[in-house]
Amino acid sequence: MPALWFAASAADHLGAVFGYAALAVVASALGRPSRAVERWIPLSVVIAGYCLWPAMLSGFGPLHPRFAAFFVPAVLLAFEPVEQPRRGLVPFFGVALAVSWLAVLTARLSAFTRETRPVRDFVAHMPEGLSVRPIVFERNSESFPALPALLHMSAYYMVEKGGLQGYSFAMYPTSVIRYVPSFVPGMGGGAEWHPELFSADAEVGKYDCFLVHSTEDPAARFGARLDDLTPSFHEGAWWAYRARQQPVAVGEIKGRNP
């Protein structure tokens, strides 16, 4: 749980180290445990929710890690405040921890900018108004360990050049911005997490462009339908293939803003 205060999961070992260091700083500033039973209820709910809540619920997740954000406030409620301020090194360690993590984030964001340069080049290279189908095989970022930050990078094309993306959060009922009821998304819920289920026979002909992130040449994954595509972009592990012919409309209102 402490790793989630700084990172996506404990697989980010540096984030885990900072998390446990922050937990030590918080623990050193606590007074004695409260004798009021009701003050332990929030902490019990937070721990139970983190340990027992399903990772996915009705297609939405991850859910259980979100309980981690309430852990420190619940701990502060369960313990009495200290009677005398502990001047010592606790404030110094707290400030040093925050400043150090900001430095780590700065370095990681700089590396992430370099890591995703091919996506910006792809957006600049492509014409406007395409329907793009992302196929992301390696979704985790090297700059942010265990974080699937590369999963939705094709959305930057839609922001700058218009068109449609095969996947969008607008397909879900909990989204503030929704597709109109008559629009049928090209990709089903969860398809972006399972690139191995991509079917060239079923999907080539529905999109203008296929944006693939793969450390290996993905041409073979299109099989016989590769003849219907033209390689139009390759930089690093990013590949793009354009349809040779105008695809069949995705949904019922292709060409309009859904």
N, C-alpha and C positions, 0 to 999 in steps of 0.2 A: 504493500500500500504506500509506504513513503516514497517509493520510486516514482509514483504517479504524480507527485507534487511538482516534479521537474521534467518528466519524460513520458513517453507513450506506454512504457512497460518496464519491468525489471530487466528486460533484455538489453536496455540501455544501461550498461554497467556504471558509467559515470553519473547518470541521473540517479541510480540507486544509491551510490555513495553520498551524493548531495542530499538525498532524501533522508537517509539515516543520520547524517550530520545535523540536518534540520530537526529531526526528531529528538536528538540528544540536546540541542539548544532549548527546545520547548520543554523537555522533561526537567532540565536543570532549573527552569524558572517556575516550576509548579510548587504549590504548597502541599499540605497534607490532603489525603483523599476526603471527600465530603461524606458526611454521615447521612445525608438526606438521600434516600433511595431514589427519589424521582429525578435527581440530578444525574443519575447514571443511565437513565432511560435513553437519552439521545445517543450516547456512545454505544450502548448495546444495539440500538437500531442500525447505526452506521456500520458496525462490525458485522452484524447479521446480514445486512443488505449486501455488503461487499462479498461476503463468503457464500451466500445462498442465492442471490439474484441471478437469473439466467443471463448468459452473455448476449443472447438475442431474444427479442420478444416482438412477435408480429412483424418480423423483418427489420426491426430497428436494433441497433447496437453500435458499439459495445455499451452496455448499461451498468453493469456492476462496478466498473472502475470509477464511475461518477460519484459514488459514495465517499471516495477518498478525500474529496474536497471538504467534506464536513467533519473530518476526523479531528483536526486540531481544535476547532471551536467546541466540539463535543467533549474533548479532553479538558479544555479550560473550564467547562461547566462542571465537570465531574470532580474537579479538585478545587480546594479552597485557594484564594489568593495568598501570596506570601505575606507574612506579617511585617517584615522589614525588606526593603528593596535590596536585592543581591547585586551590589555594584560590580564586583569582580570583573571577569572577562566575558560574561554572557552577552552583553550588548555588543562588544567588539566582535565576537564570533558570529553573531547574527548578521551584523553589517558586512563583515568579511565574506560570509557565505553568499549573501545576496549579490554583492559586487562581483564575486568570482563567477557566479552563474551567469550574470549578464555578460561577462567577458566570454564565457563559453558559448552563449547564444550568438554573440556577435561573430565569433569565428565560424560557427556552424552555418549561420545565415550567409556569410560570405562564400563558404564552400558550396552551399545549396544554390546560390546564384550561378556559380560556375557549372555546377552539375546539371542545371536545367537550361543552360544556354541553347541547346539544340531545340527545345520547345519554342523559344522565342524566335529562333531562326526559321522554324517550320511555319509559324504564324506569319512571319514577314514574307516568306516565300510563296505561300498559297494565295490564290484569288479569293474573292469574297463570296459569301453565300453558299458554301458547301455544307452538305450533311456529312458529318465525320463519325466514324465508328472506331472508338478506342479499343485496342487489344493490348493490355498491359500484362506481360508475363512476369517481369521483375518489378514489383510495385514499391518495395521498400527503398527509402533513400539511404545513400551511403553517408550523407552528412548528418542525418538524424537517425541513429540506429533503431531498427524495428518499427519505424514509422512509415506507413504506406502513403507517403506524400506524393508519389508519382501516379497515383491511381486516377486522378481526375484532371491531369494536366491539359487534356484536350479542351477543357472548358475555356482556356485562355483564347483559343481560336474563336469561339463563339462570341466572347466578349468584344474582341477587336474587329472581327470580320463578319459577324452575323452568322446566318445559317443555323443548322441544328446539330446537336450532339446526340449520339445514340442513347446515351445515358444521362439522366438529370434527376436531381432531387425533386424537381417539380412534379414527378410522377407519383410522389407519396402523399397520402392524405394529411400528414402532419406538417407539410411544408406551407409556409406563409404564401409563397407564390406558386400557383398551380397551373398545370396545363388546362386548357378548356376541356370539357367532358368528351368532346368528339375526337380529341387527338389521341392516337395510339402510339406510345413510345416504341422505338425500334428494338431496344434491348429490354428484356424482362428484369424484374427486381433481382439483384444479386449477380447478374451476368458479368458485371465488371470485375467481380472477385474470382471468376472462373474462366479465364481466357482459354483454357484447354477445351471448353465446351463450344468454342466458336465453330460454326459450320459454314464453310465457304459456299457450299451448294445452296444453303438456305439464305445466306445474307449478302453474298455478292450480287449486285443488281438492285439492292435497296439503298445503297449509300454512294455518295460521290467520292469519298476518300476513306481509307483505312489507315489509322495511325497506330503503329505497333512499337512497343518497347520490348526489345529482346536482345540479349547478348549474342544470340545466334541469328543467322540469316533466316527470316521467317517465311521466305518465298515458298518453301515446301508445304507450309500449312494451308496454302490456298489451292493446292492440288491442281486439277485440270482447269479450275476457274482463274488461274493465274493469267491465262491468255486474254481474259476480259479486263485485266488491270495493267496499268503502266507505272513502273517505279518512278516516283517523282521527287523523293527526298530521302536522304540518308546522312545522318550525322551522329557519331557515337553509337549508342544503342537504340536510336530512334529511326524508324523506317516509315515511309508513307507511300501508299499506292493509290493512284487515281483510277476511277472507272473510265473505260474507253467510251462507253455510251451513257446517255442520260439514264440514271436509275429510276426504278419504279418509286412512286411517292411513298415516303415513310409516314404512316398515319393518314389522316383524311384531309389535312390542311397544309401539306408541304408547299413552301413558297410564301406562306403567310406566317406572321409572328404568332406562335402558339401560346 
